[in-house]
Amino acid sequence: MESPRAHWKFELLGAMRSRSGDLVLERFQTQKTASLLAYLAYFPTQRHTREALIDLLWPDADLDAGRNRLSQAVGWLRTQLEPSGTLRGGVILSDRQSVGLDPLSFTTDVAEFEKAVRNGQSGDAVTSVDDARLEALQNAAALYHGDLLPGYYDDWVLTERERLLGLYLPVLRRLIDHHEKRHEWESALDYARRALAADPIAEELHCNLIRLLGASGQPAAALRQFREMERLLAKELGDEPSPAAREMMARIRQNSSPNSASSAPMRAGSALPMQMTRFFGRELEIAQVQGLIETGGARLVTLAGMGGAGKTRLAIETAARLRPHFQDAVFFTPLADLSDARLIPGVLTDLLMLPPSGDAAPLERVAAALAAQPSLLVLDNLEHLIDEATPIVRSLLERAPSLTILITSRQRLNLNGEREIDIPPLDAPTEELSFAPQGAALEQLMRIDSVRLFVDRAQAVRPSFALTPQNAADVARLCARLDGLPLAIELCAAWAQTLTPTQMVAHLNRRFDLLVSRRTDIAARHRTLRATLEYSFLLLSPDLQAFFVRLSVFRGGWTLESATAICRESSDLSPLSTLEAITELHERSLVTAEEAAGEMRYRMLETLREFAVEQWTLAVEEPLQKRHAEFFLALAEQASPSMASLDQTAWFARLDAEHDNLRAALDWLIARREGKKGLRMAVALSKFWEMRGYLREAQQRLELLLSLNTDPSEDSPRLRARALHAYANALHGLTDLTQAESYANEALTAWRALGDASGMAASLEMLGEIAMMHEDYEPAVRLLEEARSLALGAGDEAMTASAVHSLGRIALARERWSEAWDALSESLRLHRMLGNQNKAAAALNNLGLVARYRGDLEAARDLLHQALSEHQKLGDRHRMAISQLNIGTVNLIDHRYADSRSALTQAMKLSLEIDDRRVQAWCVKELGHLTCAEGHFEPGVRLLSASESLRTTLGISFSPADPEQLAGDTALAKSALGEAAFAAAWAAGTALSSKAAIEGIINN
């Protein structure tokens, strides 16, 4: 069977990008390689001779060198365009004489654009545009994402760039004319702005936009645009507006003058921008602003946040609520399109509709007008004008004592008296909701502002959309992965007309390609999420850009120490200190900071991090990730010996904070086949993984690393022995007892070869624990006695205490209560002396079990709660689950059924999170007894049957649980249900899988 042919879409307008299904090619071997592909795609109907291509791309190279470069470029393109599994030669057609592309294997946005232009053309320019032509023209405008191949300057590119622009501008003119005739001002203005963006120094296009602004009732905006045209013409061409342009502007001003017969009386304040969508959340921030201004006397308030956080909308909503306080003297000024802060006074004179004056400067006139009564001035999107605008803001506040200014910006002004309110993203769902009952989860989700926003915007494009049990998890996942960022959520929800939430989640792997708006009535900088973030990025200095990009190597945040070690080892960075750089990024709303464990920890939103990663170059990526991996390897090895000491709480907290970084570092080492370093890191983290319940993660990574580690150096045998023991321990925790026993024996053999008594003791203890779980008590005792003897001989106090603890557990399983109490009490003493709070808490837990079986329920409850409290402080989820299980069992025996169900449910949730199947089986068993005790025999029998099935599958024992309890409950159930119903319930329970049983318990 022939391999399938790859099909590519080559995008040449606004960027150089190639797509085939989920494959996206954006980085090229060299720019010449990209130029070659672009040229072949642009001229698809011909085969190009090799000599012509060499002359086009490498005109200064001799023929042999040129042939070599062309062959390398073609070879590299073939590896990218014809990936494994596709037809060889299905895209690139080459022989000794020529090179080309198979026209059936690709399309280009240029070809689609030109086809749409042809379909939208009319023989008579005056003829109105019918629906088919209108759609074609709109498609053509949408396809033109920017100039042809920006950043490429080959002669053919420059020629074709000009030709395509010559096709694009007439399309926009037809669309502008069409919408203007229908008074569809928003659409007409959007196309006029696009035309001006394509040719920003064309007076005709400026005048077109000015005329439309005047016709749509925006004289102040028209005047701003006229002044911008004056500035650009003077700067770029040394020219000034034509008399016709000046006359048009004069007519607009005359028609909008308060003295003109047709105009309405001037309002006390300007109209706030009309909002066509619902507003969600931000009650806290609005209340803060109102409190600062209405009662706190603040006169300068800055709403600071990253691009897309919703600052403008928040300012509009806040200003609307403040109108009564200022008796409607509220003025809103958008500044995003202003390129020079010196134009602000002129913009404000237009906003306030102040009459011309030849004497006073614009700033003086504005200040005098605003001083006439208490006023609120909103300056929106000031970040790009901060340095030059700050003196203007200060002057206005000084000259107009009754003026209050509300600013939106990505950074504060740092003026005396300024009050800053950080605008974070909206709250996003947490994983905890996944354990809530279905109805409660939906209700809770719809109280989360990011979810409400998503649902509302999705319903705007698909009215039938609703949050349902089927899509709730994906909607929650979308809002969380989009960091609760309003712009990102709106852009994502707009795809609801063609994608389900599940499909959106899948597309988020390339979020910047998904988060693109098709709307024409929003600013260009907000039309894509990438454009919004680029706007912030370009406001940074080159040094700060480089530092920001390097910080994206961190996952889940970083400290000052780690940023200095990893991100400052590069000669192209300025001597600006790490702290100063982080502070500046924080001031620009690109980095957040919060105090944790006595030091500041910094992070960037995942959306920002992914954008920064896109800016990596190959020269930056490899050394940066290597430094990151080596730093966190060193941290893991520094933490390892302290995880069983008095400092264990602090170290576990440190590793918790760095867990995402540790994972990323280890994954990078694995990807680079750095087996030895990877094993060192995995072994160092094994205790952390065990305590936090990440046993499946430990098992998977250790399994992979053990297969990679073939280094024959001296340290490898010892390292491998440690890794084998850690792997066996993970398998033991996952109740994979057969495999755990096999690898523990392999580790024991390795320790014996090394003559390491402590290592042998550790492996023997694990083998003893496994034997105990199989109820092979005599072999278990022999193994543990040998482990204790070896540990004593080696002077290993920690291992000695651990072996004593395990011997106490065997005595407990064998119902030798006094022996168990003595051994566990000794274990508690030894672990407390060594400072190992967690192992001491485990001893308390088992002492609580001894008290339970002795019938002293109060003592049992007290000991178990002590153990739970210690495990909670340390975050040991595995032992927290065990303590909750035991508390639930004690409360069941004591007929405290509600308390019992609460504790058992918590134990079940924890065991499900950490994939602890042994505790899951125990929880199912105890919940079965509880359900029978409450008189619900049919579901109780199902649970008891499921627990027996799970126990048998896992090969574990429920000792020393009283078997008479199972016999008693089954007898009662048979009596209540009858033999047939009991048998049916027992069969139903046996058929339940572990997952099904647990999900049923959680949901009920």
Secondary structure, 3 states (H helix, E strand, C coil): CCCCCCCEEEECECCCEEEECCEEECCCCCHHHHHHHHHHHHCCCCCEEHHHHHHHHCCCCCHHHHHHHHHHHHHHHHHHHCCCCCCCCCCEEECCCEEEECHHHEEEHHHHHHHHHHHHCCCCCCCCCCHHHHHHHHHHHHHCCCCECCCCCCHHHHHHHHHHHHHHHHHHHHHHHHHHHCCCHHHHHHHHHHHHHHCCCCHHHHHHHHHHHHHCCCHHHHHHHHHHHHHHHHHHHCCCCCHHHHHHHHHHHHHHCCCCCCCCCCCCCCCCCCCCCCCCCCHHHHHHHHHHHHHCCCCEEEEECCCCCCHHHHHHHHHHHHCCCCCCCEEEEECCCCCCHHHHHHHHHHHCCCCCCCCCCHHHHHHHHHCCCCEEEEEECCHHHHHHHHHHHHHHHHHCCCEEEEEEECCCCCCCCCEEEECCCCCCCCHHHHHCCHHHHHHHHCCCHHHHHHHHHHHHHCCCCCCCCCCHHHHHHHHHHCCCCHHHHHHHHHHHHCCCHHHHHHHHHHHHHHCECCCCCCCHHHCEHHHHHHHHHHCCCHHHHHHHHHHCCCCCCECHHHHHHHHCCCCCCCCCCHHHHHHHHHHCCCCEEEEECCEEEEECCHHHHHHHHHCCCHHHHHHHHHHHHHHHHHHHHHHHHHCCCCCHHHHHHHHHHCHHHHHHHHHHHHHCCCHHHHHHHHHHHHHHHHHHCCHHHHHHHHHHHHHHCCCCCCCHHHHHHHHHHHHHHHHHHCCCHHHHHHHHHHHHHHHHHHCCHHHHHHHHHHHHHHHHHCCCHHHHHHHHHHHHHHHHHHCCHHHHHHHHHHHHHHHHHCCCHHHHHHHHHHHHHHHHHHCCHHHHHHHHHHHHHHHHHHCCHHHHHHHHHHHHHHHHHHCCHHHHHHHHHHHHHHHHHCCCHHHHHHHHHHHHHHHHHHCCHHHHHHHHHHHHHHHHHCCCHHHHHHHHHHHHHHHHHHCCCCCCCCHHHHHHHHHHHHHHHCHHHHHHHHHHHHHCCHHHHHHHHHHC
